[in-house]
Amino acid sequence: GTKSYSGGPAQSEPRIGPLPAGAGGEHAGRSRAYLRAGDTSAAELHIRAALSIDAKVLPKDDWSISNHLNALMFVLMMKRDFAGALETAAESLRIDRLAYGDAHPEVANDLNSVGMLRGMLGDYAGAREPFGESVRPSPQIRV
């Protein structure tokens, strides 16, 4: 018979001790694969595992955490948990503003996500500001 590998960082940590800073990336990769396959429960499990590792090994506002929060936002959207996705998108936006400044494309992407999710929750007035800010020209970007 064929054996499948189900181990990974979570199973290794008790045996080998603390994980390096990039260890959450393996779980994030698995989350993406499960999401593409339509298994949102497994995708959520792995991206939450990545975030748990991030909390142990990365500085509180590290940009990698924002990337993993963005992945969690997509999983929650697929599960139609728009309120949870909005909370996650807002935290990703907060971290990206600290990491990159307001004029960075990641910040514009996060603003767009916040606006879209507010709209999905019926808060159309609240969606206007992040949508507007996401497309406002930056003095640092030349068109």
N, C-alpha and C positions, 0 to 999 in steps of 0.2 A: 504494500500500500504506500501511498504518497503521504508524507508528513508535511504539515504546514508549520511554519515558524510563527509562534505567537508571543515570543519573548520580547524583550526590548528594554528601554531604559527603566521602566517602573519595576521590572523584575530584577534587574541588575543592581539597583541602588542599594538594597539591603546587604548584598554580598560585597560590593566594591567600594562603598562609601559614597560621599557626595559626588554629584555629577558636575561636569564642566558646564560653562555658561551656554554652550550651543546644544546641550542635550535635549532641550525642548523641541528642537528642529525635527528630530525623528518623529515625535508624536504629531507635530504639525503636518509633516509630509503624509503620514498615515491618515490624518484627518481629511486632507485634500483628496486622497485616493478614495476614501469611503464616501465623501460627499459626491464625487463624480459618479460613483457607483450607485448613488441614491440611498445609502444607508446613513441617514442623518443621526441616528442614535450612536452608532460607532464613531461617526465624525465628531460629534459633540464630546464623547468620552475622551477621544485623543486630543482634541484641542484644549479641553479643560486640563488634561494631564500636562500638556505643554505649558500652560499658564501656571500650573502648580510648580513645575520645575523652575520656570522663570522667576517666580516669587522667592524661591530659595537661593537662586544663584546670580540674579541680575540686580542692578540698581533699580530702585522703585519706578523711575520714569524712563527706563531704557526703551529706545525705539523698537527693539525686537518684541517687547510686550505689546506695543501698539499693533504690530503686524499680526500677532496671534489673536489679539482682540478683534481685529478686522475679520479674521477667519471665523471666529466665534460668531460675530455679527451675521455673517452669511449663513452659517448653520442655523442660527435662531430664526432668521428670515425664512429659510426653507421649512422650518417647523411651525411657521406662522406665529412665532412669539415676537411680535413687533415691539412690544414694550421692553422686553429683555434685549432685543437687538438695538433699540434706541439707547438704552443705558450703556451698552457696550460701545456703540459708535461714539457716544459723547465722551467716554473715557479715552478712547483711541484718539479723538480730536484733541483732548487736553494734553495727552502725552506728545502728540505730533507737534503741537504749537510750541511746547517746551524744547523739543528736539530740533525742530527745523525752522521755527519762526513762522509768521503768518503768511508769507508770500510763497511758500513751498507747495508744489502740486499735491503732496500727500494731505496737506491741510485742506486744500480745495476739495479733494476727493472725500475726506471725512465730513466736511460741511455739506456736501451734496448728499451723503448718506444720512446725516442727521435730518436734513430737510425732507428727504424722501420718506424716512420713517415717521416723522411727525405727520406728514400728509397721509400716510397709510393708517395712522391712528386717528385721523379726522381733525388734526390740529393744523388746519390750513393757514391760519394767521401765523402760527408759530413756525411753519415751514418756510415762510417768505424770507425771513432774515438770513438763515443759513444758505438757502438757495442763492439769494442775492449776493451774499459775501463770497460764495464759491466761484462766481463768475465775474466779480469786480476786478478790473484790471489792476495789476500790481505795478508800482513804480519801478520795481526791479526787473520786470519782464517787458521786453520791447517787442512790439508787434509789427 
